Amino acid sequence: MLLEEGSLVLASLLTPLPAHADDVSEPDHSGWSLYLDNDLLVPTPRDQDYTGGFSLTQAGRAAATGLSLDPLLGAINTALGMPDEDPASGLLHLHARQLGVAIFTPGDMEVDDITLGDRPYSSMAYMASTRLQLDPRHPDTVHQSTLTVGILGLEVLADLQQEFHRTIGSTRPVGWEHQISNGGEPTFRYSHAVQHLAASGTLGTLRYEVKPSGEAGVGFITDANAAISVRIGRISTPWWSFAPDRSEYFSQPSTGLTRRPTDHTRERYGWAGAKAKLRPWNSFLQGQFRHSDLTYRSNEVRPLLLDTWAGVTVQVSRDYWLSWVLRYQTSELRNGAGDRNLLWGSVFINRYY
């Protein structure tokens, strides 16, 4: 039954639906996004660390129904004293859900044993739900909460990566039996982010936006961060609809639009940003409760990290946007072969209704 419902969700992500009238309410279906992360999508290809990820996101009111974590997310928000989805409050909540996988590998994948000092194999399949809160009284600030539930260490993800490498003729990773939580272990993460539009305007025919943000999360990645991001170019979508800062390796689910842009000029813009992170726990390196062959203690992992990114987005048709981004992160391990900076690229497609 779970697989059946999951198939229905995936099908709904790819099924074209009619556009909705311009209004300030959330449509049942406001869009979908497809993300592909890979460290081969960079100018100097590599195959290590966060080596790949894939996700599908559905946006709109329907994302809060059926197979969705939104009811549990709402209960957590209420317990933490956040405003509920009461129409009388004047707040608008936008919803999205995401299904995805993430895969991590060491630098040398030809060693059929653990390599002390290098990153352990790790993987996660997950589902996530998010809520974006818009307050008309404070249009320059939005709040976004996200709940992610996943399973670490599934053998099927190792099989998929090995088959992918065989297909493309690349080095076949042989140490997956040593991955974090090998055989499977449940995990979760809850996070809350605040984004603020600090500055916006025009430079000739181009528009620019500057947005600081902050986020804290607890779970398989426990951290707090502060970021600054900018985008400049031909922009017609709302500032809050684009949040590249909300990424811990893979991008967190993004919500859709309340209405389509009225500017008939197709969007084309560049974007960049930086984020400082305090990360006391990372299950992809330190494991959880189940035994793992290779894990690292807190004093072997760097708690302070810097994440930077630069990308470009092009609206290729009335309904579709295509983006590419290059991401860089400072080293996570203090010593050994794994003490290296991370670099990976992402390609994603957004479809707005």
C-alpha positions as CSV (number, residue, x, y, z in Angstrom):
1,M,0.0,0.0,0.0
2,L,2.8,2.4,0.8
3,L,4.5,1.8,-2.5
4,E,1.1,2.2,-4.2
5,E,0.5,5.6,-2.6
6,G,4.1,6.7,-3.3
7,S,3.6,5.9,-7.0
8,L,0.5,8.0,-7.0
9,V,2.4,11.0,-5.5
10,L,5.2,10.7,-8.1
11,A,2.6,10.5,-10.9
12,S,0.9,13.6,-9.7
13,L,4.2,15.5,-9.8
14,L,4.5,15.0,-13.5
15,T,0.9,15.3,-14.6
16,P,0.1,18.7,-16.2
17,L,-2.7,20.6,-14.5
18,P,-4.6,23.7,-15.5
19,A,-3.4,27.1,-14.5
20,H,-5.2,28.8,-11.6
21,A,-6.6,32.3,-11.6
22,D,-4.4,35.0,-10.1
23,D,-5.4,35.3,-6.5
24,V,-3.7,35.3,-3.1
25,S,-4.9,31.9,-2.0
26,E,-2.8,28.7,-2.5
27,P,-3.9,26.6,-5.5
28,D,-4.3,22.9,-5.0
29,H,-1.4,22.4,-7.5
30,S,1.0,25.3,-7.9
31,G,4.0,23.5,-9.4
32,W,6.7,20.8,-9.2
33,S,10.5,20.7,-9.1
34,L,13.0,18.0,-10.2
35,Y,16.5,18.2,-8.7
36,L,19.6,16.3,-9.8
37,D,22.8,16.7,-7.7
38,N,26.1,15.2,-8.8
39,D,29.8,16.0,-8.3
40,L,30.2,15.3,-12.0
41,L,28.3,18.5,-12.8
42,V,31.3,20.7,-12.1
43,P,34.1,22.1,-14.3
44,T,36.6,19.6,-12.8
45,P,34.5,16.4,-12.3
46,R,35.1,14.3,-9.2
47,D,33.4,11.3,-7.6
48,Q,33.5,11.5,-3.8
49,D,31.8,13.0,-0.7
50,Y,28.3,14.1,-1.6
51,T,28.4,12.3,-4.9
52,G,24.8,12.5,-5.9
53,G,21.2,13.1,-5.0
54,F,17.8,13.1,-6.7
55,S,14.5,14.6,-5.6
56,L,11.0,15.4,-6.8
57,T,8.9,18.1,-5.1
58,Q,5.2,18.8,-5.4
59,A,3.9,22.2,-4.4
60,G,0.4,23.3,-3.6
61,R,-2.4,22.7,-1.1
62,A,-2.7,19.0,-2.3
63,A,0.9,18.4,-1.0
64,A,-0.6,18.6,2.6
65,T,-3.0,15.7,1.9
66,G,-2.7,11.9,1.4
67,L,0.8,10.5,1.8
68,S,2.2,13.6,3.5
69,L,4.1,14.6,6.7
70,D,2.3,17.9,6.8
71,P,-0.1,16.9,9.7
72,L,2.8,15.9,11.8
73,L,4.7,19.1,10.8
74,G,1.7,21.1,11.8
75,A,1.5,19.4,15.2
76,I,5.2,20.1,15.9
77,N,4.8,23.8,14.9
78,T,1.8,24.1,17.2
79,A,3.7,22.5,20.1
80,L,6.5,25.0,19.5
81,G,4.0,27.9,19.7
82,M,3.9,28.8,16.0
83,P,0.8,30.2,14.4
84,D,-1.7,27.6,13.2
85,E,-3.3,27.6,9.8
86,D,-6.3,29.6,10.9
87,P,-7.9,31.7,8.1
88,A,-8.9,34.3,10.7
89,S,-5.2,35.0,11.4
90,G,-4.6,36.6,8.0
91,L,-1.6,34.4,7.4
92,L,-1.1,32.4,4.2
93,H,0.6,29.0,4.4
94,L,2.1,27.4,1.3
95,H,2.9,23.7,1.2
96,A,5.2,21.3,-0.6
97,R,6.3,17.7,-0.2
98,Q,9.4,16.0,-1.5
99,L,10.7,12.5,-2.2
100,G,14.4,12.0,-2.6
101,V,17.7,10.1,-2.1
102,A,21.2,11.2,-1.1
103,I,24.5,9.3,-1.6
104,F,27.9,9.8,-0.1
105,T,31.2,8.0,-0.9
106,P,34.9,8.1,0.1
107,G,37.6,9.3,-2.2
108,D,38.9,5.8,-3.0
109,M,36.0,3.6,-4.0
110,E,38.2,0.6,-5.1
111,V,39.0,-0.4,-1.5
112,D,36.8,-3.2,-0.2
113,D,37.4,-2.2,3.4
114,I,37.0,0.8,5.6
115,T,39.6,3.6,5.1
116,L,40.3,5.4,8.3
117,G,40.4,9.1,7.9
118,D,38.2,9.1,4.8
119,R,34.5,9.7,4.5
120,P,32.3,6.6,5.2
121,Y,29.8,5.4,2.6
122,S,26.4,6.6,3.6
123,S,23.0,7.1,2.0
124,M,19.4,8.1,2.8
125,A,16.0,7.8,1.1
126,Y,13.6,10.4,2.5
127,M,10.3,12.2,2.4
128,A,9.9,15.8,3.5
129,S,7.1,18.3,4.0
130,T,7.4,22.1,4.3
131,R,5.2,25.1,5.1
132,L,6.0,28.6,4.1
133,Q,4.2,31.3,6.2
134,L,3.4,34.6,4.5
135,D,2.2,37.6,6.6
136,P,0.7,40.5,4.6
137,R,1.6,42.8,7.5
138,H,5.3,41.9,7.1
139,P,5.8,41.3,3.4
140,D,9.6,41.4,3.7
141,T,9.8,38.4,6.1
142,V,8.8,34.8,5.7
143,H,9.0,31.7,8.0
144,Q,9.5,28.2,6.7
145,S,9.4,24.9,8.6
146,T,10.4,21.5,7.2
147,L,10.1,18.0,8.5
148,T,12.1,15.2,6.9
149,V,11.8,11.5,7.7
150,G,14.1,9.0,6.1
151,I,16.0,5.7,6.3
152,L,19.8,5.6,6.4
153,G,21.8,2.7,5.0
154,L,19.4,1.0,2.6
155,E,21.2,-1.6,0.5
156,V,19.0,-0.8,-2.5
157,L,20.6,2.6,-2.8
158,A,24.1,1.1,-2.9
159,D,22.9,-1.3,-5.6
160,L,21.5,1.6,-7.6
161,Q,24.8,3.6,-7.4
162,Q,26.8,0.5,-8.4
163,E,24.6,-0.1,-11.4
164,F,24.8,3.6,-12.4
165,H,28.6,3.4,-12.3
166,R,28.6,0.2,-14.4
167,T,26.4,1.9,-16.9
168,I,28.6,4.9,-17.4
169,G,31.8,2.9,-17.3
170,S,33.0,4.5,-14.1
171,T,34.9,3.0,-11.1
172,R,32.6,0.6,-9.3
173,P,32.3,1.3,-5.6
174,V,33.0,-1.9,-3.6
175,G,32.8,-0.8,0.0
176,W,29.1,-0.3,0.5
177,E,28.8,-3.0,3.1
178,H,30.6,-0.6,5.5
179,Q,28.1,2.2,5.0
180,I,26.6,4.2,7.9
181,S,23.7,2.2,9.5
182,N,24.1,-0.6,6.9
183,G,20.8,-2.5,6.5
184,G,18.6,0.5,7.4
185,E,17.9,2.8,10.3
186,P,15.0,5.4,10.6
187,T,16.0,9.1,10.9
188,F,14.4,12.5,10.9
189,R,15.1,16.2,10.8
190,Y,13.1,19.3,11.8
191,S,14.1,22.8,10.8
192,H,12.8,26.3,11.0
193,A,14.1,29.1,8.7
194,V,13.5,32.9,8.7
195,Q,14.1,34.8,5.4
196,H,14.1,38.6,5.0
197,L,14.3,40.8,2.0
198,A,16.9,43.4,3.0
199,A,17.2,45.3,-0.3
200,S,15.7,45.3,-3.8
201,G,15.7,47.6,-6.7
202,T,16.8,48.1,-10.3
203,L,20.2,48.6,-12.0
204,G,19.3,49.8,-15.4
205,T,17.0,47.1,-16.9
206,L,18.0,44.6,-14.3
207,R,16.4,43.9,-11.0
208,Y,18.3,42.8,-7.8
209,E,17.4,41.3,-4.5
210,V,19.5,40.8,-1.3
211,K,18.3,38.4,1.3
212,P,19.8,37.4,4.7
213,S,18.4,34.3,6.3
214,G,18.9,32.1,9.3
215,E,17.9,28.5,10.0
216,A,18.2,25.9,12.8
217,G,17.6,22.2,12.6
218,V,17.7,19.1,14.8
219,G,18.0,15.5,13.7
220,F,20.3,13.6,11.3
221,I,21.9,17.0,10.7
222,T,21.8,19.2,13.8
223,D,23.0,22.7,13.1
224,A,22.3,26.5,13.0
225,N,23.3,28.7,10.2
226,A,23.2,32.3,8.9
227,A,23.3,33.1,5.1
228,I,23.3,35.9,2.7
229,S,22.1,35.5,-0.9
230,V,21.6,37.7,-3.9
231,R,20.0,37.4,-7.4
232,I,20.2,39.8,-10.2
233,G,18.7,39.9,-13.7
234,R,15.3,39.8,-15.2
235,I,13.2,38.8,-12.2
236,S,9.4,38.5,-12.0
237,T,8.8,35.7,-9.4
238,P,8.5,36.7,-5.7
239,W,11.7,37.0,-3.7
240,W,10.6,34.3,-1.2
241,S,10.0,31.7,-4.0
242,F,13.7,31.2,-4.5
243,A,15.7,30.0,-1.5
244,P,19.1,28.4,-2.5
245,D,20.3,29.0,1.0
246,R,17.9,26.2,2.2
247,S,20.2,23.3,1.4
248,E,22.1,20.9,3.6
249,Y,23.8,18.9,0.8
250,F,20.5,18.4,-1.1
251,S,18.0,21.3,-1.5
252,Q,15.0,21.3,0.8
253,P,11.5,21.4,-0.7
254,S,10.4,24.7,-2.2
255,T,6.8,25.9,-2.4
256,G,5.0,27.2,-5.5
257,L,3.5,30.6,-6.3
258,T,0.2,32.1,-5.2
259,R,-0.2,33.5,-8.7
260,R,1.7,33.6,-12.0
261,P,4.0,36.6,-12.7
262,T,2.3,39.3,-14.8
263,D,5.6,40.3,-16.5
264,H,5.6,38.6,-19.9
265,T,9.4,39.0,-20.1
266,R,11.0,35.6,-19.5
267,E,13.2,35.4,-16.4
268,R,17.0,35.2,-16.7
269,Y,19.1,35.9,-13.6
270,G,22.3,34.9,-11.9
271,W,22.5,34.2,-8.2
272,A,25.1,33.6,-5.5
273,G,25.5,33.4,-1.8
274,A,27.4,32.2,1.3
275,K,26.4,30.5,4.5
276,A,28.2,30.0,7.8
277,K,27.2,26.9,9.7
278,L,27.6,25.6,13.3
279,R,27.1,21.9,13.0
280,P,27.5,19.8,16.2
281,W,26.1,16.6,14.6
282,N,26.1,15.0,11.2
283,S,24.8,11.4,11.0
284,F,26.3,10.9,7.5
285,L,29.7,11.0,9.3
286,Q,29.0,10.2,12.9
287,G,26.2,7.6,12.6
288,Q,23.2,7.2,14.8
289,F,22.3,4.4,17.2
290,R,22.9,1.4,15.0
291,H,26.4,0.1,14.7
292,S,28.4,1.4,11.8
293,D,31.9,0.1,10.8
294,L,33.3,3.6,10.4
295,T,32.2,6.7,12.3
296,Y,33.8,9.8,13.6
297,R,33.7,11.4,17.1
298,S,32.8,15.0,17.6
299,N,36.4,16.0,18.1
300,E,37.3,14.5,14.7
301,V,34.6,16.6,12.8
302,R,34.8,20.3,12.1
303,P,31.8,22.1,13.8
304,L,32.3,25.3,11.8
305,L,31.7,25.2,8.0
306,L,31.4,27.7,5.2
307,D,29.1,27.0,2.2
308,T,29.1,29.1,-0.9
309,W,27.2,28.8,-4.2
310,A,26.7,30.5,-7.6
311,G,24.2,29.7,-10.3
312,V,22.0,30.8,-13.2
313,T,18.3,30.4,-13.9
314,V,16.6,30.7,-17.3
315,Q,12.9,30.6,-18.0
316,V,12.9,28.4,-21.1
317,S,9.2,28.6,-21.8
318,R,6.0,30.0,-20.3
319,D,5.8,27.3,-17.6
320,Y,9.4,25.9,-17.2
321,W,12.5,27.2,-15.5
322,L,15.9,25.6,-15.8
323,S,18.7,26.2,-13.3
324,W,22.3,25.1,-12.7
325,V,24.3,25.8,-9.5
326,L,27.9,25.1,-8.4
327,R,28.2,24.5,-4.6
328,Y,31.4,24.6,-2.5
329,Q,31.7,23.6,1.2
330,T,34.8,23.6,3.4
331,S,36.2,20.4,4.8
332,E,34.2,18.5,7.4
333,L,36.9,16.1,8.7
334,R,39.8,17.4,10.7
335,N,42.4,14.9,9.5
336,G,43.2,12.2,7.0
337,A,42.2,11.6,3.4
338,G,38.7,13.0,4.1
339,D,40.1,16.4,5.1
340,R,39.2,18.0,1.8
341,N,36.7,20.6,0.6
342,L,33.5,19.5,-1.1
343,L,32.4,20.6,-4.6
344,W,29.3,19.5,-6.5
345,G,26.8,20.8,-9.0
346,S,23.0,20.7,-9.3
347,V,20.6,20.9,-12.2
348,F,16.9,21.5,-11.5
349,I,13.7,22.1,-13.4
350,N,10.8,24.1,-11.9
351,R,7.3,24.0,-13.4
352,Y,4.8,26.6,-12.2
353,Y,1.1,26.3,-13.0
